């Protein structure tokens, strides 16, 4: 996973430290957005932060698509149950 800090694998969001629940990944994405907005307000950009945020947002979107295609009407429910 050297090329992307986050990725989607079979409906799961995976970081180099392990799997993330969808709700946790979404909360982390909001934190990245807030940090990016703060950097912009200070006239700065953080390319590494922006790359991590894009990677995470892409993994979230792909996981949601995969989960819906797998039959989950509520993509977050996949983290609460091993079967549907």
C-alpha positions as CSV (number, residue, x, y, z in Angstrom):
1,X,0.0,0.0,0.0
2,X,2.9,2.4,-0.6
3,X,1.1,4.3,-3.4
4,X,-2.1,5.2,-1.5
5,X,-2.6,5.7,2.2
6,X,-6.2,4.5,2.0
7,X,-7.9,2.1,-0.4
8,X,-11.1,0.2,-0.8
9,X,-10.9,-3.6,-0.8
10,X,-14.0,-5.6,-1.1
11,X,-16.2,-3.0,0.5
12,X,-13.7,-2.3,3.3
13,X,-11.7,0.9,3.8
14,X,-8.1,-0.1,4.5
15,X,-5.2,2.0,5.7
16,X,-1.7,0.9,6.2
17,X,-2.5,0.4,9.9
18,X,-5.6,-1.8,9.2
19,X,-9.3,-1.6,8.4
20,X,-11.5,1.4,9.2
21,X,-15.2,1.4,9.8
22,X,-17.1,3.5,7.3
23,X,-18.3,5.9,10.0
24,X,-14.7,6.3,11.3
25,X,-13.4,7.0,7.8
26,X,-16.1,9.6,7.3
27,X,-15.2,11.3,10.5
28,X,-11.6,11.3,9.6
29,X,-12.5,12.8,6.2
30,X,-14.3,15.7,8.0
31,X,-11.1,16.3,10.1
32,X,-9.0,16.4,6.9
33,X,-11.5,18.9,5.4
34,X,-11.3,21.1,8.5
35,X,-7.5,21.0,8.5
36,X,-7.4,21.8,4.8
37,X,-9.8,24.8,5.3
38,X,-7.6,26.0,8.2
39,X,-4.5,25.8,6.0
40,X,-6.2,27.7,3.2
41,X,-7.4,30.4,5.6
42,X,-3.7,30.9,6.5
43,X,-2.7,31.1,2.9
44,X,-1.0,27.7,2.9
45,X,-1.6,24.4,1.3
46,X,-0.5,21.0,2.6
47,X,0.0,18.8,-0.4
48,X,0.5,15.7,1.7
49,X,-2.7,16.3,3.7
50,X,-4.6,17.0,0.4
51,X,-3.3,13.7,-1.1
52,X,-4.4,11.7,2.0
53,X,-7.8,13.4,2.0
54,X,-8.3,12.6,-1.7
55,X,-7.2,9.0,-1.1
56,X,-9.6,8.6,1.8
57,X,-12.5,10.2,0.1
58,X,-12.0,7.9,-2.9
59,X,-11.9,4.8,-0.7
60,X,-15.1,5.9,1.0
61,X,-16.9,6.4,-2.2
62,X,-15.7,3.1,-3.7
63,X,-16.6,1.2,-0.5
64,X,-20.1,2.7,-0.5
65,X,-20.6,1.7,-4.2
66,X,-19.3,-1.8,-3.5
67,X,-21.5,-2.2,-0.5
68,X,-24.7,-1.0,-2.3
69,X,-23.9,-3.4,-5.2
70,X,-23.5,-6.2,-2.7
71,X,-27.1,-5.5,-1.5
72,X,-26.6,-3.3,1.6
73,X,-29.2,-0.6,1.6
74,X,-27.4,1.0,4.5
75,X,-23.6,0.9,3.7
76,X,-22.8,1.6,7.4
77,X,-24.7,-1.6,8.4
78,X,-22.0,-3.7,6.8
79,X,-19.6,-2.8,9.6
80,X,-22.2,-3.9,12.2
81,X,-23.0,-7.3,10.8
82,X,-21.0,-10.1,9.2
83,X,-24.0,-11.1,7.0
84,X,-27.0,-9.4,5.4
